[in-house]
Amino acid sequence: MGKYYELTKPQVEKANKWIGEKGINRHKCPLCNFHGGMAVLSRLVEIKSLGGTLVYPYFVWICTNCSHQMFFNALSSEVVTKEDIHKNSPNWKDE
């Protein structure tokens, strides 16, 4: 997939709060309708643009039943800041 680093517990909580504020049902998978199985993966992942020039940090929301995943931009959702990214740049690991 690319590079990743572990999110802190407050960052995971911020991601869950952000999802709820957007009106997304945090407890029901939109694909398989499994109730109670959606969770924020505790990793921030790096995804490159199609041209490979821009890199975006995303947090992943995943169903524990069917593994359906949704990716959200961690910067625009304010789960992390640019300072968090720069501070943690040595901690990014290859997948």
C-alpha positions as CSV (number, residue, x, y, z in Angstrom):
1,M,0.0,0.0,0.0
2,G,2.7,2.5,0.9
3,K,3.8,4.0,4.1
4,Y,2.0,4.3,7.4
5,Y,2.4,5.3,11.0
6,E,0.4,4.5,14.1
7,L,-2.2,7.0,15.1
8,T,-2.4,8.1,18.8
9,K,-5.5,7.2,20.8
10,P,-6.6,10.9,20.8
11,Q,-6.2,11.0,17.0
12,V,-8.4,7.8,16.6
13,E,-11.0,9.4,18.9
14,K,-10.9,12.6,16.8
15,A,-11.4,10.5,13.6
16,N,-14.4,8.8,15.2
17,K,-15.9,12.1,16.3
18,W,-15.3,13.6,12.8
19,I,-17.1,10.6,11.2
20,G,-20.1,11.1,13.5
21,E,-20.2,14.9,12.9
22,K,-20.6,14.2,9.2
23,G,-23.7,12.2,9.8
24,I,-22.2,8.9,8.9
25,N,-23.6,5.9,10.9
26,R,-20.5,4.9,12.8
27,H,-22.0,1.6,13.9
28,K,-23.3,0.1,10.6
29,C,-21.4,-0.9,7.5
30,P,-22.8,0.8,4.4
31,L,-21.9,-2.3,2.3
32,C,-22.9,-5.4,4.3
33,N,-25.2,-3.6,6.9
34,F,-23.3,-5.3,9.7
35,H,-24.1,-3.5,12.9
36,G,-21.5,-2.7,15.5
37,G,-18.4,-3.6,13.4
38,M,-17.1,-0.4,12.0
39,A,-13.8,0.9,13.4
40,V,-11.1,3.4,12.6
41,L,-7.9,1.6,11.8
42,S,-5.1,2.9,14.1
43,R,-2.8,3.7,11.2
44,L,-2.4,6.8,9.1
45,V,-1.6,5.7,5.6
46,E,0.1,7.5,2.8
47,I,-1.5,7.4,-0.7
48,K,0.1,8.9,-3.7
49,S,-1.8,10.8,-6.4
50,L,-2.2,9.2,-9.8
51,G,0.8,11.1,-11.1
52,G,2.8,10.1,-8.0
53,T,3.7,13.7,-7.3
54,L,1.4,14.5,-4.4
55,V,1.1,12.4,-1.2
56,Y,-1.9,12.5,1.0
57,P,-2.3,11.1,4.6
58,Y,-5.5,9.1,5.1
59,F,-7.1,7.4,8.0
60,V,-9.1,4.2,7.2
61,W,-12.5,3.3,8.5
62,I,-13.0,-0.5,8.2
63,C,-15.8,-3.1,8.7
64,T,-14.8,-5.9,11.0
65,N,-17.2,-8.2,9.2
66,C,-16.7,-7.8,5.4
67,S,-13.5,-5.7,5.4
68,H,-15.1,-2.9,3.4
69,Q,-12.9,0.2,3.8
70,M,-13.4,3.9,3.4
71,F,-10.5,6.4,3.3
72,F,-10.7,9.9,4.6
73,N,-8.1,12.7,4.2
74,A,-6.5,13.1,7.6
75,L,-5.4,16.7,7.0
76,S,-8.7,18.1,5.8
77,S,-10.6,16.3,8.5
78,E,-8.1,17.8,11.0
79,V,-7.4,14.4,12.6
80,V,-3.7,15.3,12.1
81,T,-1.9,18.6,11.3
82,K,1.0,19.3,9.0
83,E,3.1,19.5,12.1
84,D,2.1,16.0,13.1
85,I,3.1,14.7,9.7
86,H,6.5,16.4,9.8
87,K,7.1,15.4,13.4
88,N,6.3,11.8,12.6
89,S,8.1,11.6,9.3
90,P,11.0,9.5,10.7
91,N,8.3,7.1,12.1
92,W,6.7,6.3,8.8
93,K,7.1,2.6,8.1
94,D,7.0,0.7,4.8
95,E,4.0,-1.6,4.4
